[in-house]
Amino acid sequence: MSKLLNIIFLLFIAVSCKQQNADFNATESDSFKRIMGENSWGFVNQNGDTIIPLNKYKFLNPIDEEGMILAHSNAKSGYINIKQDTIIPFIYDDLSVFSNGLVPAKKNGKYGYLDRKGNVVIPFKYENESHFYKCRLASAKLDGKYGFIDQSGNEIIPIQFEKVRSNKIDSLVCAMKNGKWAFFSCSGKQLTDFKYDKITESYYDDRNYTYFLKGLCRVEKDSRVAYIDNEFNEIVPFGAYEVGEPFRNHLAIVAQNGKYGIIDTLGKTIVPLKYDFIEHPTEFSNESNLFAVTKGQNIQLLDSDANPITDFDIKKFEWDSYKTEDSYQRYFVLTNSSGMTGTVSEKGIKELPFQYQEIKAFDGKSVTY
């Protein structure tokens, strides 16, 4: 009889856990909208009805994929759900967002890690906040030195280095010793010598970076630039170019003797080194995939594959933007040598022809159709 009761109890627990997880559907987060008041945040539903009122929480993060909301109240951090049930109590000096099931938390000046039930999985002893990204390793700082730990708190890369780096995209990490960088695998195996003065990531998208998934990795040694592949072979040797920009969409801007060109991932020159300047146009922190090639007083736009979009008759360009109901659009307003203006989209598509004397900027304003 006792064994039967135990089985029934275990089944009840399993069903209860399943139902608890099933209570939240990830698509439900679209039904709620954050609102901001004066030094407080809340939520309303799609009808505008108040679900979480203002003046209760100093900050509320968006609903995450498990239906949990990071919240700040009375100078402490915790997690709630949309019903305002407390999931992780407000006893922490700071909390961040979850990555691979764990969240960094700060208590009494030290950092540790909690699971989604609020259990302490890794004790509060570290000097830094970090996250478990692609490698499922978090950087860990003790006594001013850095290394990497796994999700059980085991040291996978010893905590003995000056600096460490990781990102959300690559299945490897980096560490610095005596001012030089080396690559390590996710299992802690050292993959290169400590020989690089600098390792530069490339843009993966608007929010993330990568070493190799958008082309070769830019490295520096003794003030010279080189490019290496994902097996750490030098595809473009040190000193081949005086200037070398990080790869973007498998192409990189390089320069030698004051002249600029573009190379591909084989190190092959696809735009000859004969131009006065080449850049990816930048609007604030957003960098375009297009190329702006300058020769004398004239400019030409190239698409992300380095194919010409315009002739060499552009005198100036401006990056403009506008909002629609469901997107944010960026584009270029170009003025040619005849003083006429036209537009090219952020993706390099010609939109308005060069037949207007002026095209006024939207400056990020909302547009309705």
Backbone torsions as a table, in degrees:
resi	resn	phi	psi	omega
1	MET	NA	-41.8	-179.7
2	SER	-62.3	-41.3	180.0
3	LYS	-64.3	-39.9	179.2
4	LEU	-63.2	-42.7	178.9
5	LEU	-63.1	-38.9	178.0
6	ASN	-62.6	-41.7	179.7
7	ILE	-63.8	-44.8	179.0
8	ILE	-61.1	-41.3	-179.8
9	PHE	-63.8	-43.3	179.6
10	LEU	-64.3	-40.2	177.1
11	LEU	-63.2	-39.3	178.6
12	PHE	-62.4	-44.0	179.1
13	ILE	-62.2	-44.7	-178.4
14	ALA	-61.6	-45.1	179.8
15	VAL	-65.2	-41.2	-179.9
16	SER	-61.3	-43.4	179.6
17	CYS	-64.3	-41.2	179.8
18	LYS	-62.9	-42.1	-179.9
19	GLN	-67.0	-37.0	179.8
20	GLN	-63.1	-42.5	178.5
21	ASN	-69.2	-31.3	-177.1
22	ALA	-79.5	-10.7	-178.8
23	ASP	-63.2	-28.2	-177.1
24	PHE	-112.0	126.4	173.1
25	ASN	-105.2	130.1	-174.9
26	ALA	-55.8	-30.3	-179.5
27	THR	-72.3	-16.5	179.9
28	GLU	-65.6	-24.6	-178.9
29	SER	-61.8	-25.0	177.5
30	ASP	-69.9	-16.6	-179.1
31	SER	-81.4	-8.7	-177.0
32	PHE	-122.6	148.1	-178.4
33	LYS	-130.9	133.4	176.1
34	ARG	-73.0	144.0	173.9
35	ILE	-127.6	152.1	-177.8
36	MET	-122.5	132.5	173.8
37	GLY	-111.4	-154.7	177.9
38	GLU	-83.6	103.5	-178.7
39	ASN	60.8	30.8	175.3
40	SER	-155.7	161.6	-178.4
41	TRP	-132.1	156.9	176.3
42	GLY	-152.7	-171.4	177.9
43	PHE	-136.2	143.6	170.2
44	VAL	-124.0	160.6	176.0
45	ASN	-90.4	-175.8	-174.5
46	GLN	-67.2	-15.4	176.0
47	ASN	-92.4	-0.7	-178.4
48	GLY	87.6	3.1	179.1
49	ASP	-73.9	140.0	179.7
50	THR	-71.0	125.7	176.6
51	ILE	-104.9	-47.1	172.3
52	ILE	-122.5	116.7	-172.9
53	PRO	-73.6	157.7	171.4
54	LEU	-68.8	168.8	176.4
55	ASN	68.0	17.6	175.7
56	LYS	-114.5	-40.7	-179.8
57	TYR	-119.7	131.1	179.8
58	LYS	-68.3	-30.0	177.5
59	PHE	-151.1	142.8	172.8
60	LEU	-134.0	127.4	176.4
61	ASN	-80.8	162.2	172.1
62	PRO	-58.5	156.8	178.0
63	ILE	-66.3	128.6	-179.0
64	ASP	-87.2	-176.2	-172.0
65	GLU	-67.8	-13.9	177.6
66	GLU	-107.3	11.3	177.7
67	GLY	80.0	17.1	-178.6
68	MET	-103.1	146.2	-176.3
69	ILE	-124.8	120.0	172.8
70	LEU	-69.0	130.3	-174.6
71	ALA	-136.1	147.5	175.1
72	HIS	-120.3	130.6	-179.9
73	SER	-153.5	133.3	178.3
74	ASN	53.8	43.5	176.3
75	ALA	65.6	15.3	176.3
76	LYS	-126.4	160.5	-179.0
77	SER	-116.4	145.4	176.2
78	GLY	-156.1	-172.2	176.1
79	TYR	-127.8	137.7	175.7
80	ILE	-128.0	175.3	167.9
81	ASN	-112.0	-177.8	-174.7
82	ILE	-66.7	-19.0	176.0
83	LYS	-86.1	0.8	-178.5
84	GLN	70.6	19.5	169.5
85	ASP	-69.7	135.2	177.5
86	THR	-81.0	120.7	-179.8
87	ILE	-98.7	-45.2	172.8
88	ILE	-119.0	121.2	-171.8
89	PRO	-64.6	156.0	-178.1
90	PHE	-83.4	70.8	-179.2
91	ILE	-124.9	5.6	-174.0
92	TYR	-107.6	143.4	177.8
93	ASP	-68.9	-27.9	178.4
94	ASP	-161.3	145.1	172.3
95	LEU	-135.5	154.1	177.2
96	SER	-117.5	-151.9	179.0
97	VAL	-102.7	160.0	-179.1
98	PHE	-76.4	145.1	169.8
99	SER	-139.9	121.6	-177.0
100	ASN	50.0	42.3	169.9
101	GLY	89.7	-5.2	-179.3
102	LEU	-125.6	150.5	179.6
103	VAL	-127.3	133.4	174.3
104	PRO	-72.2	138.9	-179.7
105	ALA	-133.1	147.8	179.8
106	LYS	-116.1	131.1	179.6
107	LYS	-147.7	127.6	-179.5
108	ASN	55.0	37.5	174.9
109	GLY	82.6	-1.2	-179.2
110	LYS	-121.5	155.5	-178.8
111	TYR	-107.3	142.1	171.5
112	GLY	-142.1	-167.0	-176.4
113	TYR	-135.1	139.8	-179.9
114	LEU	-116.2	155.0	169.4
115	ASP	-91.3	-176.0	-174.3
116	ARG	-72.9	-9.1	174.4
117	LYS	-96.0	-0.9	-179.8
118	GLY	89.2	5.8	177.6
119	ASN	-73.1	140.6	175.9
120	VAL	-78.0	114.1	-178.7
121	VAL	-95.8	-40.0	177.9
122	ILE	-123.7	125.1	-170.1
123	PRO	-66.3	161.9	-177.5
124	PHE	-81.1	93.7	179.1
125	LYS	-145.7	-2.6	-174.0
126	TYR	-96.4	159.0	-174.5
127	GLU	-100.0	5.2	-177.3
128	ASN	-143.6	159.0	172.7
129	GLU	-97.2	137.9	178.2
130	SER	-149.8	-179.9	-178.7
131	HIS	-138.7	158.2	178.8
132	PHE	-95.7	99.6	-175.1
133	TYR	-96.4	-137.8	-172.5
134	LYS	-55.6	-44.6	-179.4
135	CYS	-76.9	-9.1	-172.3
136	ARG	57.5	35.7	173.0
137	LEU	-120.2	144.0	174.8
138	ALA	-115.9	141.3	175.2
139	SER	-68.2	144.0	-177.4
140	ALA	-133.5	132.0	-179.5
141	LYS	-117.4	125.6	175.9
142	LEU	-136.9	130.2	178.4
143	ASP	52.1	37.7	175.6
144	GLY	80.6	-0.7	179.3
145	LYS	-109.8	155.8	-175.0
146	TYR	-120.2	151.6	170.7
147	GLY	-159.0	-159.4	178.2
148	PHE	-131.7	140.6	175.6
149	ILE	-118.7	156.6	175.1
150	ASP	-92.3	-172.7	-173.2
151	GLN	-77.7	0.8	171.3
152	SER	-106.2	0.0	179.9
153	GLY	89.8	6.4	178.4
154	ASN	-76.0	140.4	176.2
155	GLU	-76.1	111.7	178.2
156	ILE	-91.4	-39.0	171.3
157	ILE	-119.8	118.7	-170.1
158	PRO	-53.3	145.7	-179.6
159	ILE	-83.1	81.9	-175.4
160	GLN	-147.5	9.0	-172.8
161	PHE	-106.3	160.4	-177.6
162	GLU	-72.6	-39.2	178.7
163	LYS	-149.0	158.5	172.1
164	VAL	-141.9	159.6	179.2
165	ARG	-144.7	147.4	172.8
166	SER	-151.1	168.5	175.7
167	ASN	-145.7	178.5	-175.7
168	LYS	-82.2	-8.9	-168.7
169	ILE	-107.0	-41.8	-170.4
170	ASP	-93.2	143.8	176.1
171	SER	-90.3	56.0	175.2
172	LEU	-166.0	165.9	178.7
173	VAL	-136.6	172.5	-179.6
174	CYS	-129.1	151.9	175.9
175	ALA	-140.5	151.3	-179.5
176	MET	-114.8	134.4	175.0
177	LYS	-136.8	129.1	-179.2
178	ASN	54.0	38.0	176.2
179	GLY	78.6	6.1	-179.4
180	LYS	-119.8	144.9	-177.4
181	TRP	-100.6	150.0	172.9
182	ALA	-140.5	156.9	175.8
183	PHE	-93.9	144.8	175.0
184	PHE	-130.1	150.9	174.2
185	SER	-79.2	171.4	178.6
186	CYS	-67.2	-20.8	178.9
187	SER	-88.8	-1.2	177.4
188	GLY	97.3	3.1	179.4
189	LYS	-76.2	131.9	177.0
190	GLN	-74.7	126.4	-173.4
191	LEU	-101.3	-24.8	177.4
192	THR	-137.8	165.7	171.8
193	ASP	-70.8	163.3	171.9
194	PHE	-80.4	89.6	-172.7
195	LYS	-135.8	-7.0	-175.4
196	TYR	-99.2	129.3	174.1
197	ASP	-71.8	-29.6	-177.7
198	LYS	-153.7	140.5	172.6
199	ILE	-124.8	122.0	-173.0
200	THR	-109.8	126.5	175.9
201	GLU	-79.5	157.6	174.7
202	SER	-106.1	161.5	173.8
203	TYR	-66.4	129.8	170.3
204	TYR	-95.6	-46.4	171.1
205	ASP	-152.8	-166.0	-175.0
206	ASP	-63.2	-20.2	-174.6
207	ARG	-119.2	-11.9	-172.1
208	ASN	-127.8	160.6	-178.7
209	TYR	-127.7	160.7	179.5
210	THR	-148.3	154.0	175.2
211	TYR	-85.3	-41.1	-169.4
212	PHE	-126.5	-16.6	-170.2
213	LEU	-77.2	-6.5	174.9
214	LYS	-117.5	15.5	179.7
215	GLY	140.6	-154.4	177.9
216	LEU	-80.3	159.6	179.4
217	CYS	-95.5	130.5	178.5
218	ARG	-81.9	128.6	177.7
219	VAL	-131.5	157.7	178.0
220	GLU	-128.5	145.0	174.7
221	LYS	-152.0	126.5	179.3
222	ASP	54.9	42.6	177.4
223	SER	65.3	17.9	175.9
224	ARG	-117.2	150.0	-175.7
225	VAL	-103.4	143.1	171.7
226	ALA	-142.6	169.4	175.3
227	TYR	-127.0	132.7	179.6
228	ILE	-120.1	154.4	176.8
229	ASP	-92.7	-176.0	-174.1
230	ASN	-75.1	-1.3	170.1
231	GLU	-105.4	9.7	174.1
232	PHE	70.0	24.3	172.4
233	ASN	-83.4	142.6	176.4
234	GLU	-79.2	103.9	177.4
235	ILE	-80.9	-39.9	172.9
236	VAL	-117.9	112.6	-172.0
237	PRO	-71.3	163.1	177.7
238	PHE	-60.7	131.9	177.1
239	GLY	90.2	-3.6	178.9
240	ALA	-64.7	-32.0	178.9
241	TYR	-134.1	146.6	176.0
242	GLU	-76.1	-33.7	179.0
243	VAL	-125.3	134.4	175.0
244	GLY	-143.9	117.1	178.6
245	GLU	-87.2	157.0	175.1
246	PRO	-59.0	148.9	177.6
247	PHE	-66.0	146.0	174.2
248	ARG	-140.8	118.3	-176.0
249	ASN	54.3	42.8	172.2
250	HIS	71.0	17.4	175.0
251	LEU	-133.7	151.1	179.6
252	ALA	-138.7	144.5	176.0
253	ILE	-86.5	129.8	179.4
254	VAL	-132.3	164.2	178.5
255	ALA	-148.3	148.0	175.9
256	GLN	-148.5	132.6	-179.5
257	ASN	55.8	37.4	175.2
258	GLY	78.5	5.3	179.4
259	LYS	-117.3	140.9	-172.3
260	TYR	-107.7	149.8	174.6
261	GLY	-152.7	-169.5	-178.2
262	ILE	-134.4	137.3	177.2
263	ILE	-118.8	162.2	176.3
264	ASP	-106.3	-173.1	-174.1
265	THR	-73.1	-7.4	172.2
266	LEU	-92.4	-0.9	-175.6
267	GLY	81.6	7.8	-177.7
268	LYS	-81.4	137.9	178.0
269	THR	-77.6	119.3	179.0
270	ILE	-108.6	-18.8	168.6
271	VAL	-125.5	116.5	-171.9
272	PRO	-61.0	152.0	-179.2
273	LEU	-80.7	79.6	-179.0
274	LYS	-140.9	6.6	-174.6
275	TYR	-103.2	154.5	-176.7
276	ASP	-72.5	-29.8	179.6
277	PHE	-166.1	146.0	172.0
278	ILE	-136.6	136.6	179.5
279	GLU	-146.5	162.2	164.8
280	HIS	-93.6	112.6	-178.4
281	PRO	-55.0	141.2	-174.8
282	THR	-123.3	133.1	172.0
283	GLU	-117.2	106.9	-175.0
284	PHE	56.0	-119.3	-179.5
285	SER	-94.8	-1.2	-178.4
286	ASN	-92.6	121.7	-179.8
287	GLU	-108.1	131.9	-176.5
288	SER	-77.3	153.4	172.0
289	ASN	-78.8	-13.1	179.7
290	LEU	-76.4	164.1	176.2
291	PHE	-113.8	137.6	171.1
292	ALA	-109.8	114.5	-175.2
293	VAL	-105.4	125.0	-176.8
294	THR	-110.0	132.8	174.3
295	LYS	-140.4	111.9	-173.8
296	GLY	64.8	-127.7	179.7
297	GLN	-94.2	-1.6	-174.1
298	ASN	-107.3	154.4	-177.6
299	ILE	-127.7	145.2	172.5
300	GLN	-127.6	140.2	174.8
301	LEU	-97.5	135.7	173.8
302	LEU	-115.1	149.6	177.0
303	ASP	-77.9	-176.2	-175.0
304	SER	-67.5	-14.1	174.6
305	ASP	-98.3	8.6	179.3
306	ALA	70.8	24.8	173.8
307	ASN	-92.7	141.0	-177.0
308	PRO	-62.3	136.8	172.5
309	ILE	-101.0	-38.2	-177.7
310	THR	-126.2	166.5	169.5
311	ASP	-76.8	172.7	178.0
312	PHE	-82.2	60.2	179.3
313	ASP	-135.8	19.1	178.0
314	ILE	-86.3	128.6	179.0
315	LYS	-93.1	-32.6	177.7
316	LYS	-159.3	159.2	175.4
317	PHE	-141.8	151.0	177.0
318	GLU	-132.0	141.7	179.3
319	TRP	-95.5	121.0	-178.9
320	ASP	-120.8	168.8	-179.0
321	SER	-154.7	158.1	173.9
322	TYR	-150.7	159.8	-178.9
323	LYS	-107.1	140.2	167.4
324	THR	-111.3	-174.6	-178.6
325	GLU	-63.0	-33.6	-173.2
326	ASP	-126.8	11.7	-179.0
327	SER	-157.9	169.4	176.9
328	TYR	-124.3	117.0	-173.4
329	GLN	-106.6	132.4	175.7
330	ARG	-118.1	146.9	-179.7
331	TYR	-158.8	171.5	-179.3
332	PHE	-111.3	135.5	169.3
333	VAL	-99.8	119.5	-175.0
334	LEU	-110.9	143.7	173.6
335	THR	-120.0	124.5	-177.1
336	ASN	-91.8	-177.8	-174.8
337	SER	-66.4	-16.9	177.3
338	SER	-90.6	0.0	179.5
339	GLY	83.9	7.3	178.8
340	MET	-92.3	151.3	-177.0
341	THR	-115.4	152.7	174.9
342	GLY	-152.6	-178.4	-178.3
343	THR	-132.1	151.9	173.8
344	VAL	-131.7	133.4	-178.9
345	SER	-69.8	165.9	178.1
346	GLU	-58.9	-27.0	179.6
347	LYS	-88.6	3.1	175.3
348	GLY	91.1	17.7	-179.7
349	ILE	-96.3	128.7	176.4
350	LYS	-67.7	129.5	-177.6
351	GLU	-113.3	-70.4	178.2
352	LEU	-97.1	129.9	-179.1
353	PRO	-71.5	165.2	-179.6
354	PHE	-79.0	75.2	179.7
355	GLN	-139.1	15.4	-178.9
356	TYR	-118.0	141.2	178.0
357	GLN	-75.6	-26.4	179.4
358	GLU	-155.9	139.9	171.4
359	ILE	-126.0	113.3	-176.7
360	LYS	-77.4	143.5	-176.7
361	ALA	-75.8	147.2	173.7
362	PHE	-82.9	-26.8	179.5
363	ASP	54.9	40.7	175.7
364	GLY	79.1	7.3	-177.5
365	LYS	-74.2	160.0	179.1
366	SER	-74.5	144.1	-180.0
367	VAL	-128.3	132.6	175.3
368	THR	-113.9	146.4	-178.8
369	TYR	-100.2	NA	NA
